[in-house]
Amino acid sequence: MQFFGSSEISPSPPAPTASGNNAHMMYVFNRNGVCLLYREWNRPLRTLDAQQDQKLMFGLLFSLKSLTAKMDPTTAEKGNLGVPQLPGQGCSFHSFRTNTYKLSFMETPSGIKLILVTHPRTGDLREPLKYIYNLYVEYVAKNPLYTPGTPIKCELFNTSLDQYVRSIA
Amino acid sequence: MAAIYSLYVINKSGGLIFYKDYGSAGRMDTNDSLRMASLWHSMHAISQQLSPISGCSGIELLQADTFDLHCFQSLTGHDAYDHNHNPINEVKACTFSVLQHLMGSFASLVPSPNRITYLGKIHLLVQDLKTLPASRDKVFVVCDPGTQHMEGLLKHIYELYTDYVLKNPFYEMEMPIRVSFSISNCLRRYKRTVLPC
């Protein structure tokens, strides 16, 4: 189970790679699979329309999580394949890499899923994702005008996210 | 010390043709290992669809909390086509059974107000599988996080597979590997000579 100490925004963690815009896109899902945010910086290829793409992404993460929970070689008590896991329960994953992209994934205790798709040679993005989650808490969750479970339309969040992602990847 | 937990070889339709466990806790039974193989096969294919750049050939490395999964795809692949020259997707049938299974678990465990949305999502996932590209044999290995030299190991295993299995005149394509030579022996020898453990 991961916990994120204080709620105030910590100083920006060191950038894992050299500068340059390597980030492709970012997804934020809530625990019901609703896509709260989709940002796109550099995406030459689109095979599906936006809604289908988001659904497929959520489905991929969900199934990969049940795969890793079942495959976990360190515990004997794993339950059946496909049993829904609560956030933080069972073995999850933090990234996967293909020859064209790297996907970094973080799930918070409240079930918010943050997904960042970057260049395949990007380093470990767990700390940057925690920082992005802090941005979400500060600018979205604490915003009195934001209704939980609806798409994020907070200008301040979007600009600070853009700025931060540009600095890390 | 570098620890390898298990090794899988799956054919191009997502069927498990070789599985060996090297001491992970709670060994998987045959049914589970078959399900895992076809689930991995379909996740691999879906990851290609979500790529922001063309030319994606699927997941090479999955980093989980307690293990790393390295996957190697065979260099040659034969795509199957029907009489209209449309690619045939055997993945679909295989994956469908896994998803059916998942749906079964959902139906009993998801509280009823959410049940419909979850089932709807899985139905959509099944529909999306129609557009999957044809695929190739895969070898994947589950090991300790941060284990090095796994690409070399997988290439070596793939060479063994081509030499001892595919070149064996008695081996039927796509069928489970029952060749009397043991991949695990070769693997042990390879680990002793190449891996720094």
HADDOCK unambig.tbl for C-alpha pairs under 7 A between the chains (distance, minus, plus):
assign (segid A and resid 24 and name CA) (segid B and resid 52 and name CA) 6.82 0.50 0.50
assign (segid A and resid 43 and name CA) (segid B and resid 52 and name CA) 4.92 0.50 0.50
assign (segid A and resid 43 and name CA) (segid B and resid 53 and name CA) 6.70 0.50 0.50
assign (segid A and resid 44 and name CA) (segid B and resid 52 and name CA) 6.19 0.50 0.50
assign (segid A and resid 44 and name CA) (segid B and resid 53 and name CA) 5.92 0.50 0.50
assign (segid A and resid 45 and name CA) (segid B and resid 52 and name CA) 5.11 0.50 0.50
assign (segid A and resid 45 and name CA) (segid B and resid 53 and name CA) 5.20 0.50 0.50
assign (segid A and resid 45 and name CA) (segid B and resid 54 and name CA) 6.05 0.50 0.50
assign (segid A and resid 46 and name CA) (segid B and resid 52 and name CA) 6.77 0.50 0.50
assign (segid A and resid 47 and name CA) (segid B and resid 49 and name CA) 6.70 0.50 0.50
assign (segid A and resid 56 and name CA) (segid B and resid 125 and name CA) 6.33 0.50 0.50
assign (segid A and resid 59 and name CA) (segid B and resid 125 and name CA) 6.69 0.50 0.50
assign (segid A and resid 60 and name CA) (segid B and resid 43 and name CA) 6.32 0.50 0.50
assign (segid A and resid 60 and name CA) (segid B and resid 46 and name CA) 7.00 0.50 0.50
assign (segid A and resid 67 and name CA) (segid B and resid 36 and name CA) 6.71 0.50 0.50
assign (segid A and resid 68 and name CA) (segid B and resid 64 and name CA) 6.68 0.50 0.50
assign (segid A and resid 72 and name CA) (segid B and resid 66 and name CA) 6.56 0.50 0.50
assign (segid A and resid 72 and name CA) (segid B and resid 67 and name CA) 6.94 0.50 0.50
assign (segid A and resid 73 and name CA) (segid B and resid 5 and name CA) 6.66 0.50 0.50
assign (segid A and resid 73 and name CA) (segid B and resid 24 and name CA) 4.55 0.50 0.50
assign (segid A and resid 73 and name CA) (segid B and resid 25 and name CA) 5.35 0.50 0.50
assign (segid A and resid 74 and name CA) (segid B and resid 24 and name CA) 6.35 0.50 0.50
assign (segid A and resid 74 and name CA) (segid B and resid 25 and name CA) 5.37 0.50 0.50
assign (segid A and resid 75 and name CA) (segid B and resid 25 and name CA) 5.32 0.50 0.50
assign (segid A and resid 75 and name CA) (segid B and resid 26 and name CA) 6.49 0.50 0.50
assign (segid A and resid 76 and name CA) (segid B and resid 25 and name CA) 4.94 0.50 0.50
assign (segid A and resid 76 and name CA) (segid B and resid 26 and name CA) 3.83 0.50 0.50
assign (segid A and resid 82 and name CA) (segid B and resid 102 and name CA) 5.17 0.50 0.50
assign (segid A and resid 82 and name CA) (segid B and resid 105 and name CA) 6.56 0.50 0.50
assign (segid A and resid 83 and name CA) (segid B and resid 105 and name CA) 6.17 0.50 0.50
assign (segid A and resid 91 and name CA) (segid B and resid 65 and name CA) 5.93 0.50 0.50
assign (segid A and resid 91 and name CA) (segid B and resid 66 and name CA) 6.85 0.50 0.50
assign (segid A and resid 92 and name CA) (segid B and resid 64 and name CA) 5.72 0.50 0.50
assign (segid A and resid 92 and name CA) (segid B and resid 65 and name CA) 5.76 0.50 0.50
assign (segid A and resid 93 and name CA) (segid B and resid 63 and name CA) 5.73 0.50 0.50
assign (segid A and resid 93 and name CA) (segid B and resid 64 and name CA) 3.58 0.50 0.50
assign (segid A and resid 93 and name CA) (segid B and resid 65 and name CA) 5.36 0.50 0.50
assign (segid A and resid 94 and name CA) (segid B and resid 63 and name CA) 6.01 0.50 0.50
assign (segid A and resid 94 and name CA) (segid B and resid 64 and name CA) 5.83 0.50 0.50
assign (segid A and resid 94 and name CA) (segid B and resid 65 and name CA) 6.91 0.50 0.50
assign (segid A and resid 95 and name CA) (segid B and resid 62 and name CA) 6.17 0.50 0.50
assign (segid A and resid 95 and name CA) (segid B and resid 63 and name CA) 5.33 0.50 0.50
assign (segid A and resid 96 and name CA) (segid B and resid 59 and name CA) 6.67 0.50 0.50
assign (segid A and resid 96 and name CA) (segid B and resid 61 and name CA) 5.55 0.50 0.50
assign (segid A and resid 96 and name CA) (segid B and resid 62 and name CA) 4.23 0.50 0.50
assign (segid A and resid 96 and name CA) (segid B and resid 63 and name CA) 5.83 0.50 0.50
assign (segid A and resid 97 and name CA) (segid B and resid 59 and name CA) 5.64 0.50 0.50
assign (segid A and resid 97 and name CA) (segid B and resid 60 and name CA) 5.78 0.50 0.50
assign (segid A and resid 97 and name CA) (segid B and resid 61 and name CA) 5.27 0.50 0.50
assign (segid A and resid 97 and name CA) (segid B and resid 62 and name CA) 6.51 0.50 0.50
assign (segid A and resid 98 and name CA) (segid B and resid 56 and name CA) 6.92 0.50 0.50
assign (segid A and resid 98 and name CA) (segid B and resid 57 and name CA) 6.90 0.50 0.50
assign (segid A and resid 98 and name CA) (segid B and resid 58 and name CA) 5.36 0.50 0.50
assign (segid A and resid 98 and name CA) (segid B and resid 59 and name CA) 4.36 0.50 0.50
assign (segid A and resid 98 and name CA) (segid B and resid 60 and name CA) 5.11 0.50 0.50
assign (segid A and resid 99 and name CA) (segid B and resid 56 and name CA) 6.04 0.50 0.50
assign (segid A and resid 99 and name CA) (segid B and resid 57 and name CA) 6.54 0.50 0.50
assign (segid A and resid 100 and name CA) (segid B and resid 51 and name CA) 6.96 0.50 0.50
assign (segid A and resid 100 and name CA) (segid B and resid 53 and name CA) 6.29 0.50 0.50
assign (segid A and resid 100 and name CA) (segid B and resid 56 and name CA) 5.48 0.50 0.50
assign (segid A and resid 101 and name CA) (segid B and resid 51 and name CA) 6.73 0.50 0.50
